[in-house]
């Protein structure tokens, strides 16, 4: 049987089709730190896990190189899903919380992971073990350190094993095609060099050290906010502060959010009572804003009337084109939304939308190509086909534009929320 890490022409073809869809799932995606990728050796990619299956997919789509992943075993329960995941070179890994009987299965996966690295195929593990839509980090599992140490032992110095930390910063976890994504590749941790320099230490100590180093490196690549009772207020305040920075300035937004989170964290330490009042005010604002169905995007503007009029104009002008695109891509759009809304875990919904479009919209494009080239002259058919390619993505983006347009008008008509937001900003600027 062909090994999961071996080359496969079918995988190569599907990757060539799937990667553009993965990029198109976002209004803007940016990869930084490519210069940190090891030029040789056995790399283990370690991204944070906050958006279900999209996390490994965006790591995979950074280049055209094949890569093997592990994902939690429970998502492999359905045979069709299992075949699709296996085709994309994703292996199931069982966790201790899945039950004692699955521990042996976990050992088997670790051995297969080490085999992948022995063949110098890039490997990716989501070390937090489960996804969580938060700008924070769960404690890392032991798996990544065990795989790294096991691979180093079997490679016997022929190649170095590296852990490459990756930070994925999503603009929004739930809005398909309406979110941005900044993927930052950190400096690799040379596991082989570390193990050689600390050869006398107990294995358990080495494993914990590697986990700690990896976690610390990952925290530096995301907007890290401690997961405590003040998390929601801190993130709301950070977004208010960074809202004046253009949405497509991903690095600028990231730096502003990090700086705001750090500033607020210092306030918690220096003046806990003052911070408590600020957090209570921020949470009350968040609840009031959501009750009024006003998105945070609507509050970023300094000129609410101009913003509402501009968004309305864009929404109306684009309507005829979007209607044509929506009708052309209707089957893919409806199936994707139906499957997404049948999933209870909201974080998985964008993964399903992306998967449906990769499969169904590609097939529909083939059907459209046959119809067009059989009914009109070839140059008109080619032009129409080129315009059709982004149809479902533009439809999703227009729906988000419509939502923001409605939110802008609600914000314009709600003076209480506007004054409240300005008061919060004034308080933040005095920190």
C-alpha positions as CSV (number, residue, x, y, z in Angstrom):
1,X,0.0,0.0,0.0
2,X,1.3,3.5,-0.9
3,X,2.6,5.4,2.1
4,X,0.8,8.6,3.0
5,X,3.9,10.6,2.5
6,X,4.7,9.3,-1.0
7,X,4.1,11.3,-4.1
8,X,0.7,11.0,-5.7
9,X,-0.3,12.5,-9.1
10,X,-3.9,12.8,-8.0
11,X,-2.9,14.7,-4.9
12,X,-0.7,17.0,-7.0
13,X,-3.6,17.8,-9.4
14,X,-6.1,18.4,-6.6
15,X,-3.6,20.6,-4.7
16,X,-3.3,22.7,-7.8
17,X,-7.0,23.2,-7.8
18,X,-7.6,23.5,-4.1
19,X,-4.9,26.0,-3.1
20,X,-6.5,28.9,-5.0
21,X,-9.8,28.1,-3.3
22,X,-8.1,28.2,0.1
23,X,-6.6,31.6,-0.7
24,X,-9.9,32.8,-2.1
25,X,-11.6,32.0,1.2
26,X,-10.3,35.3,2.5
27,X,-10.5,38.9,1.3
28,X,-6.8,39.0,1.9
29,X,-4.2,36.4,3.0
30,X,-0.6,37.2,3.7
31,X,2.3,35.0,4.5
32,X,5.2,36.4,6.4
33,X,8.5,34.9,7.5
34,X,9.1,32.5,4.6
35,X,12.8,33.2,5.0
36,X,12.5,31.2,8.3
37,X,11.7,28.0,6.6
38,X,14.5,25.5,7.0
39,X,16.4,24.8,3.7
40,X,17.1,21.2,4.8
41,X,16.2,18.7,7.4
42,X,12.9,17.4,8.8
43,X,10.5,20.3,9.6
44,X,7.5,20.0,12.0
45,X,5.1,22.9,11.4
46,X,3.3,24.0,14.6
47,X,0.4,26.4,14.0
48,X,-2.2,27.6,16.6
49,X,-5.6,26.0,16.2
50,X,-8.5,28.4,16.1
51,X,-10.4,27.8,12.9
52,X,-10.9,24.0,12.5
53,X,-9.7,22.5,9.2
54,X,-8.8,25.8,7.7
55,X,-5.7,26.0,10.0
56,X,-3.9,23.1,8.4
57,X,-5.2,24.0,4.9
58,X,-3.7,27.6,5.0
59,X,-0.4,26.1,6.3
60,X,-0.5,23.7,3.4
61,X,-1.3,26.4,0.9
62,X,1.8,28.5,1.7
63,X,3.6,26.7,-1.1
64,X,3.1,23.7,-3.5
65,X,5.2,21.3,-1.4
66,X,3.4,18.1,-0.2
67,X,2.9,17.9,3.6
68,X,1.4,15.4,6.0
69,X,-0.9,16.3,8.9
70,X,-2.4,14.8,11.9
71,X,-5.9,15.8,13.1
72,X,-8.1,14.6,16.0
73,X,-9.5,11.1,15.3
74,X,-13.2,11.9,15.9
75,X,-13.5,13.8,12.7
76,X,-12.6,10.6,10.8
77,X,-15.7,8.8,12.0
78,X,-17.6,9.2,8.7
79,X,-16.1,7.0,5.9
80,X,-16.5,9.7,3.2
81,X,-14.8,12.4,5.4
82,X,-12.1,9.8,6.3
83,X,-11.3,9.2,2.6
84,X,-11.2,12.9,1.8
85,X,-8.9,13.7,4.7
86,X,-6.6,10.7,3.9
87,X,-6.4,11.8,0.3
88,X,-5.1,15.2,1.6
89,X,-2.5,13.3,3.6
90,X,-4.1,13.9,7.0
91,X,-3.8,11.1,9.6
92,X,-6.0,10.6,12.7
93,X,-4.4,10.9,16.1
94,X,-6.1,9.7,19.2
95,X,-5.9,11.7,22.4
96,X,-5.9,10.5,26.0
97,X,-9.3,12.2,26.5
98,X,-10.7,9.9,23.8
99,X,-10.3,6.9,26.1
100,X,-7.6,4.5,27.3
101,X,-8.2,2.0,24.5
102,X,-7.1,4.6,22.0
103,X,-3.7,5.1,23.5
104,X,-2.2,2.3,21.4
105,X,-3.7,3.9,18.3
106,X,-2.0,7.2,19.3
107,X,1.4,5.4,19.5
108,X,0.9,4.0,16.0
109,X,0.2,7.5,14.7
110,X,3.3,8.8,16.4
111,X,5.4,6.1,14.8
112,X,4.0,6.9,11.4
113,X,4.7,10.6,12.0
114,X,8.3,9.8,12.7
115,X,8.5,7.7,9.5
116,X,7.2,10.8,7.6
117,X,10.0,12.9,9.0
118,X,12.6,10.2,8.4
119,X,11.7,10.6,4.7
120,X,12.2,14.4,5.1
121,X,8.6,15.2,4.2
122,X,7.3,18.3,6.0
123,X,4.9,17.4,8.8
124,X,2.2,19.5,10.5
125,X,0.7,19.0,13.9
126,X,-1.8,21.2,15.7
127,X,-0.2,20.9,19.2
128,X,-3.1,22.4,21.1
129,X,-5.1,19.3,20.4
130,X,-8.4,21.0,19.7
131,X,-9.6,24.2,18.0
132,X,-10.9,27.2,19.9
133,X,-11.9,30.5,18.3
134,X,-9.9,32.7,20.6
135,X,-6.8,34.9,20.5
136,X,-5.2,32.7,23.1
137,X,-3.3,29.4,23.3
138,X,-4.2,26.2,25.0
139,X,-1.6,24.1,26.8
140,X,0.4,22.1,24.2
141,X,0.1,18.3,24.1
142,X,3.1,16.0,24.5
143,X,2.7,14.7,20.9
144,X,4.8,17.3,19.1
145,X,7.8,16.9,21.5
146,X,7.6,13.1,21.3
147,X,7.5,13.1,17.5
148,X,10.4,15.6,17.3
149,X,12.5,13.6,19.7
150,X,11.6,10.3,18.1
151,X,12.5,11.5,14.6
152,X,15.8,12.9,15.9
153,X,16.7,9.6,17.4
154,X,15.9,7.6,14.2
155,X,17.6,10.1,11.9
156,X,20.8,9.6,14.0
157,X,22.3,13.0,13.1
158,X,21.9,12.6,9.3
159,X,19.5,15.5,9.3
160,X,18.3,18.0,11.9
161,X,14.7,18.0,13.1
162,X,13.1,21.5,13.4
163,X,9.9,22.7,15.0
164,X,8.6,25.7,13.0
165,X,6.1,27.8,15.0
166,X,3.3,29.4,13.0
167,X,0.8,32.0,14.0
168,X,-2.6,32.3,12.2
169,X,-4.4,35.6,12.9
170,X,-7.9,35.7,11.5
171,X,-9.8,38.9,11.1
172,X,-13.0,36.9,11.7
173,X,-13.5,33.2,12.5
174,X,-17.0,32.8,11.1
175,X,-17.4,35.1,8.0
176,X,-16.5,33.2,4.9
177,X,-14.6,35.3,2.3
178,X,-15.2,38.3,4.6
179,X,-12.2,37.7,6.8
180,X,-8.5,38.5,6.4
181,X,-5.7,36.2,7.5
182,X,-2.1,36.9,8.5
183,X,0.1,33.8,8.6
184,X,3.4,34.4,10.3
185,X,6.2,31.8,10.1
186,X,8.5,32.0,13.1
187,X,12.2,31.1,13.5
188,X,12.6,27.3,13.7
189,X,13.5,25.6,16.9
190,X,16.5,23.3,16.2
191,X,15.4,20.2,18.2
192,X,18.4,18.2,17.2
193,X,20.8,20.8,18.4
194,X,18.9,21.3,21.6
195,X,18.9,17.6,22.4
196,X,22.6,17.3,21.7
197,X,23.4,20.2,24.0
198,X,21.3,18.7,26.8
199,X,22.1,15.0,26.4
200,X,22.4,14.4,30.1
201,X,18.8,15.5,31.0
202,X,16.0,13.2,31.7
203,X,13.7,12.5,28.8
204,X,10.6,13.9,30.5
205,X,12.4,17.2,31.2
206,X,13.5,17.5,27.6
207,X,10.0,16.9,26.4
208,X,8.6,19.6,28.7
209,X,11.4,22.0,27.6
210,X,10.5,21.5,24.0
211,X,6.8,22.0,24.6
212,X,7.6,25.2,26.6
213,X,9.9,26.6,23.9
214,X,7.3,25.9,21.2
215,X,4.4,27.5,23.2
216,X,6.4,30.6,23.9
217,X,7.4,30.9,20.2
218,X,3.8,30.5,19.1
219,X,2.6,33.2,21.6
220,X,5.0,35.7,19.9
221,X,3.3,35.1,16.5
222,X,-0.3,35.8,17.6
223,X,-2.3,38.4,19.5
224,X,-2.0,36.5,22.7
225,X,-4.7,37.4,25.4
226,X,-4.8,35.2,28.5
227,X,-8.0,33.1,28.6
228,X,-9.6,34.4,31.8
229,X,-12.7,36.4,32.8
230,X,-11.3,39.6,31.2
231,X,-10.6,38.0,27.8
232,X,-13.7,39.3,26.0
233,X,-13.4,42.8,27.3
234,X,-9.7,43.0,26.4
235,X,-10.3,41.8,22.9
236,X,-13.2,44.3,22.4
237,X,-11.1,47.1,23.6
238,X,-8.1,46.1,21.5
239,X,-10.3,46.0,18.3
240,X,-11.7,49.4,19.1
241,X,-8.2,50.8,19.3
242,X,-7.0,49.2,16.1
243,X,-10.2,50.0,14.2
244,X,-8.8,53.2,12.6
245,X,-6.1,51.1,10.8
246,X,-7.3,49.9,7.3
247,X,-8.7,46.3,7.4
248,X,-6.3,45.2,4.6
249,X,-3.2,46.4,6.5
250,X,-2.8,43.1,8.2
251,X,0.6,43.7,9.9
252,X,-0.6,47.2,11.1
253,X,-3.8,45.7,12.6
254,X,-1.8,42.9,14.2
255,X,0.8,45.3,15.8
256,X,-2.0,47.6,17.0
257,X,-4.0,44.7,18.6
258,X,-0.9,43.3,20.2
259,X,0.1,46.7,21.6
260,X,-3.4,47.3,22.9
261,X,-3.6,43.9,24.6
262,X,-0.2,44.5,26.3
263,X,-1.2,48.0,27.4
264,X,-4.4,46.7,28.9
265,X,-2.6,43.8,30.5
266,X,-0.3,46.3,32.2
267,X,-3.3,48.3,33.4
268,X,-4.7,45.2,35.1
269,X,-1.4,44.8,37.0
270,X,-0.9,48.4,37.9
271,X,-4.5,49.5,38.6
272,X,-6.8,46.5,39.0
273,X,-9.8,48.5,40.2
274,X,-9.6,51.0,37.3
275,X,-9.2,48.1,34.9
276,X,-12.2,46.3,36.4
277,X,-14.4,49.3,35.8
278,X,-13.1,49.7,32.2
279,X,-13.8,46.0,31.5
280,X,-17.3,46.2,32.9
281,X,-18.0,49.2,30.7
282,X,-16.5,47.4,27.7
283,X,-18.7,44.3,28.3
284,X,-21.8,46.4,28.7
285,X,-20.9,48.2,25.4
286,X,-20.5,44.8,23.7
287,X,-23.8,43.5,24.9
288,X,-25.6,46.7,23.9
289,X,-23.9,46.8,20.5
290,X,-24.9,43.2,19.7
291,X,-28.5,43.8,20.9
292,X,-28.6,46.6,18.4
293,X,-27.2,44.3,15.7
294,X,-24.3,46.7,15.1
295,X,-21.0,45.1,13.9
296,X,-17.8,46.4,15.3
297,X,-16.8,47.3,11.7
298,X,-19.5,49.9,11.7
299,X,-18.0,51.7,14.7
300,X,-14.6,52.1,13.2
301,X,-15.5,55.0,11.0
302,X,-15.2,58.7,12.0
303,X,-17.9,59.7,9.6
304,X,-20.9,57.4,10.0
305,X,-23.1,59.1,7.4
306,X,-20.4,59.0,4.7
307,X,-19.6,55.4,5.5
308,X,-23.3,54.3,5.3
309,X,-23.8,56.1,2.0
310,X,-20.7,54.7,0.5
311,X,-21.5,51.2,1.5
312,X,-25.0,51.6,0.2
313,X,-23.7,52.8,-3.2
314,X,-21.3,49.9,-3.5
315,X,-24.0,47.4,-2.6
316,X,-26.5,48.8,-5.1
317,X,-24.1,49.2,-8.0
318,X,-22.7,45.7,-7.6
319,X,-26.2,44.1,-7.3
320,X,-26.8,43.3,-11.0
321,X,-23.5,41.6,-11.5
322,X,-23.8,39.8,-8.1
323,X,-27.2,38.5,-9.0
324,X,-25.9,36.9,-12.2
325,X,-22.9,35.4,-10.4
326,X,-25.2,34.1,-7.6
327,X,-27.5,32.4,-10.1
328,X,-24.6,30.9,-11.9
329,X,-23.1,29.5,-8.7
330,X,-26.4,28.8,-7.0
331,X,-26.1,25.0,-6.6
332,X,-22.7,25.3,-5.0
333,X,-23.8,28.2,-2.8
334,X,-26.9,26.5,-1.5
335,X,-25.2,23.1,-0.8
336,X,-22.3,24.8,0.9
337,X,-24.6,26.9,3.2
338,X,-26.9,23.9,3.9
339,X,-24.0,21.7,4.9
340,X,-22.4,24.5,6.9
341,X,-25.5,25.3,8.9
342,X,-26.1,21.6,9.7
343,X,-22.8,21.6,11.6
344,X,-23.3,22.5,15.2
345,X,-19.8,23.7,15.8
346,X,-19.7,27.2,14.1
347,X,-15.9,27.0,13.7
348,X,-16.2,24.1,11.3
349,X,-18.6,25.9,9.0
350,X,-16.1,27.7,6.9
351,X,-14.1,24.5,6.4
352,X,-17.3,22.9,4.9
353,X,-18.0,25.9,2.7
354,X,-14.4,25.8,1.4
355,X,-14.6,22.0,0.8
356,X,-17.9,22.2,-1.0
357,X,-16.7,24.9,-3.3
358,X,-13.5,23.1,-4.1
359,X,-15.5,20.0,-5.2
360,X,-18.9,21.3,-6.4
361,X,-17.9,24.6,-8.0
362,X,-15.0,23.0,-9.9
363,X,-17.5,20.5,-11.4
364,X,-20.0,23.2,-12.2
365,X,-17.3,25.2,-13.9
366,X,-16.6,22.2,-16.1
367,X,-20.4,22.0,-16.9
368,X,-20.5,25.8,-17.7
369,X,-17.4,25.5,-19.9
370,X,-19.1,22.8,-22.0
371,X,-22.3,24.7,-22.2
372,X,-20.6,28.0,-23.1
373,X,-18.2,26.6,-25.7
374,X,-21.1,24.7,-27.4
375,X,-23.4,27.7,-27.6
376,X,-21.4,30.8,-28.3
377,X,-18.2,31.8,-30.0
378,X,-15.0,30.6,-28.3
379,X,-13.8,34.1,-27.3
380,X,-17.1,35.0,-25.7
381,X,-17.2,31.6,-24.0
382,X,-13.7,32.1,-22.6
383,X,-14.5,35.6,-21.4
384,X,-17.7,34.4,-19.6
385,X,-15.8,31.5,-18.0
386,X,-13.1,33.8,-16.7
387,X,-15.8,36.0,-15.1
388,X,-17.6,33.0,-13.7
389,X,-14.5,31.6,-11.8
390,X,-14.8,33.9,-8.8
391,X,-18.6,33.9,-8.8
392,X,-19.4,32.2,-5.4
393,X,-16.6,34.1,-3.7
394,X,-17.9,37.5,-4.9
395,X,-21.4,36.4,-3.8
396,X,-20.2,35.7,-0.3
397,X,-18.4,39.0,-0.2
398,X,-21.4,41.0,-1.4
399,X,-23.6,39.3,1.3
400,X,-21.1,40.5,3.8
401,X,-21.1,44.0,2.3
402,X,-24.9,44.0,2.6
403,X,-24.7,43.0,6.3
404,X,-22.1,45.8,6.9
405,X,-24.3,48.3,5.0
406,X,-27.3,47.6,7.2
407,X,-25.1,47.7,10.3
408,X,-23.7,51.1,9.3
409,X,-27.2,52.6,9.1
410,X,-28.1,51.2,12.5
411,X,-24.9,52.7,13.9
412,X,-25.7,56.0,12.3
413,X,-29.2,56.0,13.9
414,X,-27.9,55.0,17.3
415,X,-26.4,58.0,19.0
416,X,-26.1,56.2,22.3
417,X,-23.7,53.6,20.9
418,X,-21.7,56.2,19.0
419,X,-21.1,58.3,22.2
420,X,-20.4,55.2,24.2
421,X,-17.8,54.1,21.7
422,X,-16.1,57.5,21.8
423,X,-16.1,57.5,25.6
424,X,-14.3,54.1,25.6
425,X,-11.8,55.3,23.0
426,X,-11.0,58.4,25.1
427,X,-10.5,56.3,28.2
428,X,-8.2,54.0,26.3
429,X,-6.1,56.8,24.9
430,X,-5.4,58.0,28.4
431,X,-3.8,54.7,29.4
